[in-house]
Amino acid sequence: MLCRNDSLVSYESVKYFNAEAYEFKRFRDAVCAFQKQEYTLHISLNIMNIVQNLVFTLGLMITCFIAAYQVTIGQRPVGDFVSLLTYMAQLQAPLNFFGTFYRSIQMAMINSERLLELFKERPTVVDKPGVKELPYCEGEVRFNDVQFAYDPRKPALRGLDFTCAPGTTTALVGESGGGKSTVFRLLFRFYNLGGGSIQIDGHDVVKDVTIDSVRRCIGVVPQDTVLFNETLMYNLKYANPSASDEEVFEACRAASIHEKILNFPDGYNTKVGERGLKLSGGEKQRVAIARTILKDPRIILLDEATAALDTETEEHIQSALVKLSQGRTTLVIAHRLSTITTADQILVLHAGRVAESGTHDELLDMQGRYASMWRKQIRAQEAAEEARRLSDKAERLRNEARGDDSASQSDDERSGGNQSGRASRGEPMSGTEDDTAGPSMQGHP
């Protein structure tokens, strides 16, 4: 059932919100509704069988009485009576068959209707007649007045224009919903354009070349990596089934995950679980980067490729991505602006258009949207550094305070031990009456 599938697939959300009882009630209500419909179906089948048998039995009785009467008065021979009984017996079997298998026939008709509806569906993103394979890809990407909308009432891109020269890095930044991920989807031909054109090396990706040839020259590292419920080696070789194991190892070293995989109990034969459930977010992201390296495309799309990584691993990944992007056209979606300061071109998208474009320094000099985002992130980083510094200072002071308390307690214990020793030897203790009385007694004759 649909509710059962949803609750099983999204079991983490169910646990997060303590919704087990709610999901159990949903499933129980769905089962009860199904049982009511099934009960109604069985009742109708039983009524139909009873009525059918009653009609057939009554008809048979009336026919037999009439035939027997005609035989007794000599109107018909006995053989006709026997033939009548034989025909009625042969007629009863098909009628019982249709009554028994009525449900199966009904379900088959429903499934046939669904299948026919499926046959009527046609893919919307297909090759145009007469298109050819994309020749060798140099990596120039050009968006010319591109318009697109998921919903006609809310356009996602409004006349987007930009060009990526071969071998350069272009970063797309901006607020959420500005159209950054839509650019990647359109370039990879997941959707048809609403207007304008997208060109790779001067070839229109919609009118001139096949979809398969376009996708062969593009590698994507998505924000949410989806893996098959197979081994790591299977998922890695999915990008290039003809790759050797050594090539897979080299790609994983470049993605800083080779040593991590070797520490798994089964190494590269480790099962990753459904949608990569057994791997952490950073591990899945690095597997995606390794697959892209293994595919060796001319155009690379990085959708927040280091978003789920820690700082140390991010540094390794950034150096690996720099090596990977050499000689290739790279488009990067980034929210951490510090990761794209060396990009050849930075495009600030706003409301489906390019609001600003230029290098990092040029955009800072403009004092526009990019400069505002940069200042906000710098302030946030400085606040985080200050909070971390204060936390470390407070922890250091607490440790020093605990150390001073321990030292003073040790001194008190040592002082108490010395006084006890003098008392046991009969020596006067400092601060007692003997010490104070001595001088006063010497002052009198």
NORRA-V457608 format. One record per run of one state. SS is the DSSP state (h for helix, s for strand, l for the rest). FROM is the first residue (numbers start at 1). TO is the last residue. If there is no record, write none. Layout:
((SS | FROM | TO) (SS | FROM | TO))
This chain:
((l | 1 | 1) (h | 2 | 9) (l | 10 | 10) (h | 11 | 16) (l | 17 | 19) (h | 20 | 72) (l | 73 | 77) (h | 78 | 100) (l | 101 | 101) (h | 102 | 120) (l | 121 | 131) (s | 132 | 132) (l | 133 | 140) (s | 141 | 148) (l | 149 | 150) (s | 151 | 151) (l | 152 | 153) (s | 154 | 154) (l | 155 | 156) (s | 157 | 164) (l | 165 | 168) (s | 169 | 173) (l | 174 | 179) (h | 180 | 187) (l | 188 | 194) (s | 195 | 200) (l | 201 | 202) (s | 203 | 204) (l | 205 | 208) (s | 209 | 209) (l | 210 | 210) (h | 211 | 216) (l | 217 | 217) (s | 218 | 221) (l | 222 | 230) (s | 231 | 231) (h | 232 | 237) (l | 238 | 244) (h | 245 | 254) (l | 255 | 257) (h | 258 | 262) (l | 263 | 266) (h | 267 | 269) (l | 270 | 270) (s | 271 | 271) (l | 272 | 273) (h | 274 | 276) (l | 277 | 280) (h | 281 | 295) (l | 296 | 298) (s | 299 | 303) (l | 304 | 310) (h | 311 | 325) (l | 326 | 328) (s | 329 | 333) (l | 334 | 336) (h | 337 | 339) (l | 340 | 344) (s | 345 | 350) (l | 351 | 352) (s | 353 | 358) (l | 359 | 359) (h | 360 | 366) (l | 367 | 368) (h | 369 | 424) (l | 425 | 432) (h | 433 | 442) (l | 443 | 445))
